[in-house]
């Protein structure tokens, strides 16, 4: 088994273990992906990755972080995604959509404007979260029980549109300080009802959403979840790796096929804790403890480095983010460096 071994998840088979990790492009209008997204994602499919993941894709307008994020809550967005999906499939690659709600980290300006809070005059909206815990200088409103029930329905509706668009897999983004993470981490969640307090209550929204999405999508379609394995905070209420092991076990029991183990989201990680493979142990431990497929992330930039993660059974997929921005053909270059034969688009064979 190596980086270019195929991987089967339910009825989906990936040609290799290289994934283009979700990376927000801040280039959409009204949530609709455009030519930039076609070239960005399509180019990485040409580059040989087995699985192409979309950036965070909002399930509703209030789920956006900025007005330049993509969504899939209407048919215009779905049809635009379908064009991209079709092109990726033409390159013999698979494509997944990452569904997401920013929660209290929403209603922000474009990164070029430092992602400061949007005013209502600029198109901003009232952000809502698990609790009235300050985020990005704003104190969000607390979601009501009725709103929580509606929210689960929005994830189901978005999932069905993703199926209609032809996506091969769905990943729920439950990390990086966004809404699901705002519920399961006690750092943010200060509720006193069935969605707050104990770990069982704090993970309830994510588990209930997983169950509803799993029941709505085809049985042969894999369901993935990205979590923050730790909060990177030294406080008694911080989310820990032990918590993630418990959560991952429950996710597996409810039909999740792979956990992408990232981390953080509520605070900047000190530079001394960021180095090549710095988050890989999370995927390895969750994989070994729960016998579930995992995806590794964390400054993975080299072919041998990525291959070793698979060979050493530390993860089943390697999610490559920034290196795919620098090198859209990371997979093709990696195959050459590793001495492994892989299919090359005929249009590019003269270069390889």
C-alpha positions in Angstrom: 0.0 0.0 0.0 1.3 3.4 -1.0 0.2 6.9 -1.9 -1.0 5.6 -5.3 -2.9 2.6 -4.1 -6.6 2.9 -4.8 -9.0 3.3 -1.8 -12.6 2.1 -1.6 -15.2 3.9 0.6 -18.6 2.3 0.2 -19.2 2.3 -3.6 -16.6 5.0 -4.3 -13.1 4.0 -5.4 -10.4 6.6 -5.5 -7.5 6.0 -7.9 -4.9 7.3 -5.3 -4.7 8.6 -1.8 -4.0 12.3 -2.7 -6.8 14.8 -1.8 -7.0 18.4 -2.8 -7.9 19.8 0.6 -10.8 22.3 0.9 -9.4 25.9 0.5 -11.6 28.9 0.5 -11.2 31.1 -2.6 -13.4 34.0 -1.7 -14.3 34.4 -5.4 -18.1 33.7 -5.6 -21.0 35.9 -6.2 -24.3 35.1 -4.5 -22.8 31.8 -3.4 -22.4 30.7 -7.1 -19.1 29.1 -8.1 -17.7 30.6 -11.3 -14.9 30.3 -13.8 -12.3 30.7 -11.1 -13.6 27.6 -9.3 -13.8 25.6 -12.5 -10.2 26.3 -13.3 -8.9 26.0 -9.7 -10.6 22.7 -9.0 -10.4 21.4 -12.6 -6.7 22.2 -12.8 -6.0 20.0 -9.8 -8.0 17.2 -11.3 -5.8 17.5 -14.4 -2.9 17.3 -12.0 -3.7 13.8 -11.0 -5.3 14.0 -7.5 -7.6 11.2 -6.7 -10.2 13.3 -4.8 -10.9 17.0 -5.3 -12.7 18.7 -2.4 -14.5 21.9 -2.7 -14.0 24.7 -0.3 -16.4 25.3 2.6 -19.8 25.4 0.9 -22.6 27.1 2.9 -25.9 25.4 3.3 -27.7 28.7 3.7 -27.0 32.5 3.3 -26.5 33.0 7.0 -24.0 30.1 7.0 -21.5 32.1 4.9 -18.4 33.6 6.5 -18.1 36.2 3.8 -20.2 37.4 0.9 -17.6 35.9 -1.4 -18.0 32.3 -0.2 -19.8 29.5 -2.2 -23.0 27.9 -1.3 -25.4 25.1 -2.4 -28.8 26.2 -1.1 -30.5 26.9 -4.5 -30.6 25.5 -8.0 -28.4 28.2 -9.6 -25.6 27.2 -7.3 -26.3 23.5 -7.8 -26.2 23.8 -11.6 -22.9 25.8 -11.5 -21.4 23.1 -9.3 -22.6 20.4 -11.8 -20.5 22.0 -14.6 -17.4 21.7 -12.3 -18.3 18.2 -11.3 -18.6 17.1 -14.9 -15.2 18.5 -15.8 -13.5 16.8 -12.8 -15.1 13.5 -13.8 -13.8 13.9 -17.3 -10.3 13.9 -15.9 -10.9 10.5 -14.2 -10.9 12.1 -10.8 -13.6 12.2 -8.0 -15.0 15.2 -6.3 -16.5 15.8 -2.9 -18.3 18.8 -1.5 -17.6 20.2 2.0 -20.9 21.4 3.6 -20.6 24.0 6.2 -22.1 26.7 8.4 -19.9 29.4 9.8 -22.1 30.2 12.8 -20.6 32.9 15.0 -17.7 33.3 12.6 -19.9 34.6 9.8 -20.8 38.1 8.4 -17.2 39.1 7.7 -15.6 41.2 5.0 -13.4 39.8 2.3 -9.8 38.8 3.4 -8.5 41.8 1.4 -10.4 43.9 4.0 -8.9 41.9 6.9 -12.2 40.0 7.4 -13.6 42.6 9.8 -17.3 42.3 10.7 -19.7 43.5 8.0 -22.1 46.3 8.9 -25.8 45.9 7.9 -25.2 48.6 5.3 -22.5 46.4 3.7 -24.8 43.4 3.6 -24.0 42.0 7.1 -26.4 39.8 9.1 -26.9 38.7 12.7 -24.7 35.8 13.4 -25.9 32.9 15.6 -24.0 30.2 17.5 -24.5 27.8 20.3 -24.1 30.5 22.9 -23.5 34.2 23.5 -19.8 33.7 23.5 -17.7 36.4 21.8 -16.2 35.5 18.4 -14.2 37.9 16.1 -15.2 40.8 18.3 -18.9 40.0 18.0 -21.3 38.4 20.5 -23.6 36.1 18.5 -27.2 35.3 19.3 -27.9 31.9 20.8 -29.7 29.5 18.4 -33.2 28.5 19.6 -34.2 24.8 19.6 -36.5 25.5 16.7 -33.6 27.1 14.7 -31.4 24.1 15.5 -34.1 21.8 14.0 -34.3 24.0 10.9 -30.6 24.0 10.6 -30.4 20.2 10.3 -32.9 20.4 7.5 -30.8 22.8 5.7 -27.9 20.4 5.7 -30.1 17.7 4.4 -31.4 19.9 1.6 -27.9 20.9 0.7 -26.8 17.3 0.7 -29.6 16.3 -1.7 -28.6 19.1 -4.0 -25.1 17.9 -3.9 -26.3 14.4 -4.9 -28.2 16.0 -7.8 -25.1 17.9 -8.9 -23.2 14.6 -9.2 -20.8 14.9 -6.3 -19.1 11.6 -5.3 -18.9 12.2 -1.6 -20.0 14.7 1.1 -17.9 16.0 4.0 -19.5 17.9 6.9 -17.1 20.5 8.1 -17.2 20.2 11.9 -13.9 21.8 12.8 -11.9 25.1 12.6 -14.2 26.9 15.0 -17.3 26.8 12.8 -20.8 26.0 13.9 -20.6 22.3 14.7 -17.3 23.0 16.6 -19.0 25.9 18.4 -21.4 23.3 19.8 -19.1 20.5 20.7 -16.4 22.6 22.3 -17.3 23.8 25.8 -15.0 26.8 25.1 -17.9 28.3 23.1 -20.9 26.2 24.2 -22.4 27.5 27.4 -26.0 26.2 26.9 -28.1 24.7 29.6 -30.4 22.6 27.5 -30.1 19.3 25.6 -27.5 20.8 23.3 -25.1 22.0 26.1 -23.4 20.9 29.2 -22.2 17.3 28.9 -20.1 16.0 26.0 -23.1 13.9 24.9 -25.2 17.0 24.7 -22.6 19.2 23.0 -22.0 16.6 20.2 -25.8 16.1 19.7 -26.2 18.6 16.9 -23.4 17.0 14.8 -24.6 13.5 15.5 -28.2 14.3 14.7 -27.2 16.0 11.5 -25.0 13.1 10.5 -27.9 10.7 11.0 -30.3 12.8 8.9 -27.8 13.4 6.1 -26.8 9.7 6.1 -30.4 8.7 5.8 -31.0 11.2 2.9 -28.1 10.4 0.6 -27.5 7.2 -1.4 -26.3 4.3 0.7 -23.3 3.9 -1.6 -22.1 7.5 -1.1 -19.4 7.9 1.5 -20.0 10.5 4.3 -16.9 12.2 5.7 -16.6 14.5 8.6 -13.7 17.0 9.3 -13.2 17.7 13.0 -10.8 19.8 15.1 -9.1 17.0 17.1 -8.0 19.6 19.7 -8.7 23.2 20.4 -5.0 24.1 21.1 -6.1 25.9 24.2 -4.8 25.2 27.7 -8.1 25.7 29.6 -10.2 23.1 31.5 -13.1 23.5 29.0 -11.0 22.9 25.9 -11.8 20.1 23.5 -9.2 17.3 23.7 -7.9 14.3 21.6 -9.7 12.0 24.1 -12.9 13.8 23.3 -12.2 13.4 19.6 -11.7 9.7 20.0 -15.1 9.4 21.7 -16.7 11.6 19.0 -15.1 9.6 16.2 -16.4 6.3 17.5 -20.0 7.6 17.7 -19.7 9.1 14.2 -18.5 5.7 12.9 -21.5 4.0 14.6 -23.8 6.4 12.7 -22.5 5.9 9.2 -19.5 8.1 8.8 -16.8 6.5 6.7 -13.8 8.7 7.2 -12.7 11.4 9.7 -10.4 14.2 8.6 -8.4 15.1 11.7 -7.5 18.8 11.7 -7.3 21.0 14.7 -7.8 24.5 16.2 -10.1 27.3 15.2 -10.6 29.5 18.2 -7.1 30.8 18.7 -3.9 31.1 16.7 -1.5 28.2 17.1 1.9 29.2 18.3 4.6 28.8 15.6 6.6 26.4 17.7 3.7 23.9 17.4 3.5 24.1 13.6 5.9 21.9 11.6 5.7 19.2 8.9 3.2 16.5 9.9 2.2 18.3 13.1 -1.4 17.1 12.9 -0.8 13.7 11.5 -0.7 12.0 15.0 -4.4 13.0 15.4 -5.4 11.0 12.3 -3.2 8.1 13.3 -4.5 7.8 16.9 -8.2 8.1 15.8 -7.6 5.5 13.1 -6.0 3.0 15.5 -8.4 3.6 18.4 -11.6 3.4 16.4 -10.6 1.3 13.3 -12.0 4.0 11.1 -10.5 5.5 7.9 -8.9 8.9 8.5 -7.5 11.7 6.5 -4.2 13.4 7.5 -3.5 17.1 7.3 -0.8 19.5 8.5 2.1 20.9 6.4 2.3 18.0 4.1 4.3 19.2 1.1 6.6 16.4 -0.2 5.9 13.2 -2.1 8.0 11.0 0.2 6.5 12.6 3.3 2.9 12.0 2.0 3.8 8.4 0.9 5.3 7.6 4.3 2.0 8.5 6.0 0.2 5.9 3.9 2.9 3.3 4.1 3.1 3.6 7.9 -0.7 3.3 8.1 -1.0 6.7 9.9 -4.0 7.7 7.6 -5.9 6.4 4.6 -5.9 9.7 2.7 -3.5 12.7 2.6 -5.1 16.1 2.3 -2.8 18.5 0.6 -3.7 22.2 0.8 -1.2 25.0 0.2 1.2 22.7 -1.8 -1.6 22.2 -4.3 -1.8 26.0 -4.6 1.9 26.1 -5.4 1.8 23.0 -7.6 -1.5 22.0 -9.2 0.3 18.9 -10.5 1.5 17.6 -7.2 0.2 14.1 -7.8 1.9 13.7 -11.2 5.1 15.1 -9.8 4.9 12.8 -6.8 4.4 9.7 -8.9 7.5 10.6 -10.8 9.6 11.2 -7.7 8.4 7.9 -6.2 9.0 6.0 -9.4 5.3 5.0 -9.6 3.5 4.8 -13.0 0.3 6.8 -13.1 -2.0 8.0 -15.9 -1.1 11.3 -17.4 -3.5 13.4 -19.5 -2.5 12.8 -23.1 -2.4 16.6 -23.6 0.5 16.8 -21.1 2.4 13.6 -21.7 5.1 15.4 -23.7 6.0 17.2 -20.4 6.2 14.2 -18.2 
